[in-house]
Amino acid sequence: MSNLDNSIGKLLLDLQKNDPGTFKELMRRVQEEHPELFEENIDESNKEIDEYNRIVDEYNKKIDEK
């Protein structure tokens, strides 16, 4: 996956240099279609998901014990 990430990153950098208008439009569309990629509070969301999973695991453990 790392090689793919590097290739995509290089393509995006080349596009930004060679065709900044297209790059800007591409980034705008990505942000509209996948805003979660641009969220700054992803760590907070992950903490909430982890807490929810912990609660579900505890519940399942109680059910299994019965």
ZIQUIUR-V654738 format. One record per backbone hydrogen bond with DSSP energy under -0.5 kcal/mol. CO is the residue of the C=O (numbers start at 1). NH is the residue of the N-H. Records with the same first field share a line. If there is no record, write none. Layout:
CO: NH  NH
//
This chain:
1: 5
2: 6
3: 7
4: 8
5: 9
6: 10
7: 11
8: 12
9: 13
10: 14
11: 15
12: 16
13: 17
14: 18
15: 19
19: 23
20: 24
21: 25
22: 26
23: 27
24: 28
25: 29
26: 30
27: 31
28: 32
29: 33
30: 34
34: 37
35: 38
36: 39
41: 45
42: 46
43: 47
44: 48
45: 49
46: 50
47: 51
48: 52
49: 53
50: 54
51: 55
52: 56
53: 57
54: 58
55: 59
56: 60
57: 61
58: 62
59: 63
60: 64
61: 65
62: 66
63: 66
//
